[in-house]
Amino acid sequence: MNKKSIFNAILLKERIKLHKLFWLPFVIAIAVCADIYMNYKSVVSSHGAAALWVQLVYKQSIYFDKLKWVFVIGGALFAYLQFMPECKNKRLRLMFHLPVSHRFSIYSMLFIGFILNVILSLSGFICLLLVFLAFGFPYELTSQMLLSLIPWSFAGIVSYFALSSIIAESSITKRLALAFMAVVFVSLLTETNGFFSIKSDLWLYILSSFFWLFAFEAAALRIKDGK
């Protein structure tokens, strides 16, 4: 079997595991954006457009910060659906018997989850953009609010890789260490002190987040070695 056939087989397997609930974060993202729209509309109806502008321009009230938890919880859900059945009773060992490099198998599975996280983030971005367009927000304001979603998107990706690694990890101590680091990363990336408040340090968080790309492989190799 060539790599393309193996990847197609992995894609089919991941589709079977994900198909029942993968859509849930997308529905919640749409519902959250609808709630944001209704909140904006309520402020305008009750206090006028000036009150909404004061909140957004001068106070930089987020209003749409619920989306960050959609990304974080969505990433965790994708990881749970993919890897809980995969790692149950150490079934992950079977992956090392495929006629390809174990890295190809591991990162094919992770790539599928990563793409789902990216699509979820894009869905939230598009829905929120439609809300802003409905209220006629200017580009200068809209762009800053939309940029606020970038660190939240990375928080969702970190959540995905972190929970994948925790599920695969067999050591309780290492699981707790991974969980602690995941909480720290996600907390930093979801901190909100105005629109796109961590833009000056975002590249540092992104670079440090690359650690999570290898955490799952390390846990999988320990399963292979019977640790």
N, C-alpha and C positions, 0 to 999 in steps of 0.2 A: 504493500500500500504506500502511495506517495503522500507527501505532506498535505496536499489539497484534499485528498480523500479523508485523511485523519481529521483535518480541520472541519470538514463538512459533517463528519460523525460527531465531533465535539459540539458543533453548532446545533445539531439535532437534539443531542442529549440536554444541552443547556436550555433549549426551547421547551422541551418537555418539562423540565424542572420549574421554569419561570412562568409558563403560560397562564397558570391559574390566577396569579396575583400581581404580575409585573405591572399591570395597568393601573393599580390602585394609587401609587404616588402621582401619576399623571392626572387622574381624576381629582385628587385632593389639591393639586397645584391649580387646576382650573377653578375649583371651588373657592380656594383662598383668594385668587385674583378677582373673582366675582364679589367676594366679601369686601375686598379693598375698594372696588368700584362703588359698592353700596355705602361704605363708610365715607368716602369722598362726597358722594351725592348727598348723604345725610348732613354733612357739615355745611355744604353749599346751601341746602334747603333750609337749614335751621339758622345759620349765622351769616350766610352770604359767601360769595367767592373770595372776598377779602380775607375772611377768617382762615380759609384754607391756604391762601397764599402766605399769610403770616406764619402758619404752622410749618409750611414747607420751606419757605425762603429764609426766614429769620431764625426759627427754632430748629429747622431741619428734622422735624418729627418724621420718623421712619414710616409708620403706618403699615408698611408692607413687610415688616421683619418676620412675619409668620412663615414667609417663603423659605427662610434659612432652615427652619426645622423640617420643612417638606423635603429639602435636599438631603439633610443629614439622616432623617429617618428613612427616606427613600433609598439612599445608599446602603443603609443597614439592612433594609428589607431585601434588596437585590442579593446582598452577600448571604443572608440567611437562606434564601430560596436556593441559591446555587450550591452552597457549601455544607449546609447542615446534612442533607442526604449523602453528599459526596464523602464526608469525613466520618459519618456514623460507622462505628465498629472498624475504624481505620481502613475503610474501603479505598481511600486515596492511594494506597499502595499499588492498586491495580494499574494506576496510571503509569507507573514506572516499568510496566511490562509491554507498553505499546512500542511498535517498531519505529519510534522517533525519539528524539531527545526529550527528556522529562521537562526541560524548559519550554519547549514548543507547546506541550500539552498544558502546562501551568499557565503560561502567558496567553494562550489562546482563550482559556476560560476567563482569566482576568480581563482580557481585552473586551470580551463580550459584555461583562459587567461594567467596565469603564465606559463603553459606548452608550449603554443604557443610562448611566449617570449624566453623560454629556447631553443626551437627548432630553432628559428630564430638566436639566438646567436651561437648555434652549427653549423648551416649552414654557417654563416659568418666565423667561426673558420675553418671549413673544407675547404671552398673555398680559404681562405687566405693561409692555409697550403699548398694547391696544388700549389699556385703561388710561394711560397717560395721554394718548392721542385723542381719546374720547373727551378729555377735559381740556384739550388744547394747550398743554404745557409746552413751554418753549424748549428748544433743543438744549440750551445751556443747563436747564434744570433736569430735563429728561435724561440727558447723558450721564450726569452725576448720580442720579438715582439708580439708573440701570447698571452703572459700574459697581454699585454696592453689591450686586449679585455675584461678582467674580470671586471674592473670598468665600462667600457662602457656597458657591459651586465647588470650590476646592475642599471645603469642609465636608461636603457630601461625598466626594471622591475619597478623602481620607477615612471617612466613616465606613465606606465600602471596603477598602483595603484592610482597615484595622479589624473589623469584625470578621472578615475572611480569615485573617491570620489568627485571631483568637479562637475561632472555631476549629481551625486545623491544628492549633498548638495542643500538645498533650500534657505539658507541664503546667500545673496550677500557678506556680510562681511566675512563670513567663507570661501566662495569660493575664495575671493581675498587672504585671509590668506593662504589657501592651495596652491594656484597658486604661491604665493611668496616663500613658503617653497620648493615647487617642483623645482622652478627655481634655488634656492640655492643648493639643493641636486644634481640636474643634472649638474649644472655648476662645482661643486667640483669633481664629478665622471668623468666628461669628460675633465677635465683639462689635457693638454698634454705638458709636459716639458721633453720629452725623453721617452724611452721605460719603461712602467710600473712604472711611476714616483711616484705614491702614494702607492707603495707596503708596506711601513712601517706603513701607517695609514689606509690601506684598511679595516682591521678588525673593526676599529672604525666606518667607514662609513657604513659597513654592519650591525653592531649592531644598529646604529641609524636609519637605514632604516626600521627596524622592525615596527616602528611607523605606516608606511603606510599600514601594514596588517590590522589594526583596524580602519583606517580612514573611509573606505567605510561603515563598519558596523555601526559606529557612525552616519554617515549621513543617512543611511537607517532607523535607529531607530527613528531619528527625523521626518522622513516622516511618519512612523507608528504612532507617537504621534501627527501628524498634525501640526508640527512646520515648 
